[in-house]
Amino acid sequence: MADRRRDQTIYAERQKLLDVNTATVAELASIPGIDKARARDIVQLRERRGPFRDLEELRVLPGWEGETFEEVRAHLAVQRRLRG
């Protein structure tokens, strides 16, 4: 039973999505399909435009079409922040 819980925890941790609004270059570069240059582009875009509202905004970066974008997208998220 303990092994099953441990396996479920490992699976859940692997399924965590990386928030593009808080991720560092190193964190983004750890995602399959994102190299260090692409990660820097994402962070620079965020710094210029402000927080992303949708992952679709990443499509403005050159060279990110169709299947490549969809594969990377599976690892990313945009966390919505509520104003209090």
Stockholm file with secondary structure:
# STOCKHOLM 1.0

chainA/1-84         MADRRRDQTIYAERQKLLDVNTATVAELASIPGIDKARARDIVQLRERRGPFRDLEELRVLPGWEGETFEEVRAHLAVQRRLRG
#=GR chainA/1-84 SS CHHHHHHHHHHHHHTCCEETTTCCHHHHHTSTTCCHHHHHHHHHHHHHHCSCSCGGGGGGSTTCCHHHHHHHHTTEECCCCCCC
#=GC SS_cons        CHHHHHHHHHHHHHTCCEETTTCCHHHHHTSTTCCHHHHHHHHHHHHHHCSCSCGGGGGGSTTCCHHHHHHHHTTEECCCCCCC
//
